[in-house]
Amino acid sequence: MARPRIHEPGTTATQRVTASRDALVAAGGARKEFRLSPAAVDAMRSLMSAPNAPGNETALIERLLLEEKSRTLGSCAVPHVKQSSTTKIG
């Protein structure tokens, strides 16, 4: 069974990406682009192949950042991050 349509029929990919980015920013998020060294790409692949890996690389990076913030700054519990089903890196 297909998921319900989010955008109006006839919208372009550019329009859908713009709407998605605008919604993310309106919710307090941000879109970032990173350059990763070969060692970092290898680490990402290893972490993504772990049994408890999140569904995509964006969710992995978000989880690692929040865990590091908690570890470094002694923050309260790390909140759950909603996983995006479409975002992939490399």
C-alpha positions in Angstrom: 0.0 0.0 0.0 1.4 3.4 -1.0 1.8 6.2 1.5 -0.5 9.2 1.2 0.6 12.0 -1.1 2.3 14.8 0.8 2.5 17.3 -2.0 0.0 18.4 -4.6 0.1 16.5 -7.9 2.2 18.2 -10.5 4.8 19.7 -8.1 8.4 19.5 -9.2 11.2 18.0 -7.3 12.6 21.4 -6.7 9.3 22.6 -5.2 9.1 19.5 -3.0 12.7 20.0 -1.7 12.1 23.7 -1.1 9.0 23.0 0.9 10.8 20.3 2.9 13.7 22.6 3.6 11.4 25.5 4.6 9.5 23.2 7.0 12.8 22.0 8.6 14.0 25.5 9.1 10.6 26.6 10.4 10.9 23.8 13.0 14.3 25.0 14.1 16.4 22.6 12.1 19.0 23.3 9.4 20.3 21.7 6.3 24.0 21.1 6.3 26.5 19.7 3.8 29.7 18.0 5.0 32.9 16.9 3.3 34.2 13.7 4.9 37.7 12.3 4.8 38.1 8.7 3.5 38.6 7.6 7.2 35.3 9.2 8.2 33.5 7.6 5.2 34.9 4.2 6.3 33.7 4.9 9.9 30.2 5.9 8.6 30.0 2.7 6.7 31.1 0.6 9.7 28.6 2.3 12.0 25.7 2.0 9.4 26.4 -1.8 9.2 26.0 -2.2 12.9 22.9 -4.1 14.1 21.6 -1.1 16.0 22.3 1.4 13.2 19.5 3.9 12.4 17.7 3.8 9.1 19.9 6.4 7.4 23.1 8.4 7.7 21.4 11.6 8.7 19.8 9.9 11.7 23.3 8.4 12.6 25.0 11.8 12.5 22.2 13.4 14.5 22.4 10.6 17.1 26.2 10.9 17.4 26.0 14.7 17.8 23.4 14.4 20.5 25.2 11.7 22.3 28.5 13.6 22.2 26.7 16.7 23.5 25.3 14.7 26.4 28.7 13.1 27.1 30.7 16.3 26.8 28.3 18.8 28.4 26.5 16.4 30.8 23.1 17.3 29.3 20.0 15.5 30.3 18.9 12.4 28.4 19.4 12.5 24.6 16.0 13.0 22.9 14.8 10.6 20.2 15.4 11.9 16.7 12.8 11.2 14.1 14.4 9.3 11.2 14.1 10.6 7.7 13.5 7.8 5.2 14.9 9.6 2.2 18.2 11.2 3.2 21.4 9.4 2.3 25.0 10.6 2.3 27.5 9.2 -0.2 
